[in-house]
Amino acid sequence: MQETRFIHIAQQYKAVFFDSYGVLKNYKGLIEGAQATLNHLRDREISIRVLTNDASRSQEQQADSFARLGLSGIHPDEIVTSGMMAKHFLEQKIREGKIAYLGTENSAQYILQSGLEHIAVRDIDLEDLDAISAFVFLDDEGFDWNIDISKTVNILRRKVIPVIVANSDRVYPVSRNDVSIATGGIAELVENMLNKKFIHFGKPDSQMFIYAFDQLNRSVTVAKEDILMVGDTLHTDILGGNRFGLDTILVLSGNTRKESAANLIESTGIIPDYICPSIAL
Ligand SMILES: [Mg+2]
């Protein structure tokens, strides 16, 4: 593991998988130099995919949001979200009843458009849970934290149903020093209280890597050793990439701060192949 410039490493690969938040963009907007790096990779015909633990927006909405920030040339098909994986799972496995959810109406419409009815936790009558057939943690917004998290605990105490976590991130950065609790963090809190295990989607689990790898290999032939995974978070991006058998590079432009990177790597045992300050050329 050595600290180096991003592009020197990236140009040795046939494909680069980027995490989104903390890598391509952050709370301030685009990461400086993101467009130049993307152009550089495109010029060398290096394939790009964006793998994001985000269940709040569709691929098209994600691509639009990159474009609005000023990053052009990312196609919706190049974006893989944990929400897509959760959506697919629900379509395959939940055939009847109503799907209860914690999150925004937008995320519910995107993830839960499988023909089944969905219902926000706030609208659920605790005395009438018969029709509820699954529960989904979708997003950290769109509900009352005081009321609806307790209500969630009560629903899941009363009813034994599959519980899906559509984004397993625990926290996300909101400023240089601070984070906000993400969906995965809320779900873990409830799991611990109920002593239950939910079904988690998103990195570090391999579903998104498998999807991106298979989809990529429909247009070009790329082996795992030809792919570099770029991420700012050890226990999602780097762990997931390492487990899937990809080379990994930790960028210090997001969740992992330069001052604590070495300690974190040592204490977690999650070791990236490379470290660099950001994806800037
Ligand atoms: Mg990130």
Residues whose N, C-alpha, C, O or C-beta is under 5 A from the ligand:
A	BS01	MG	D19 S20 Y21 G22 D232 T233 G254
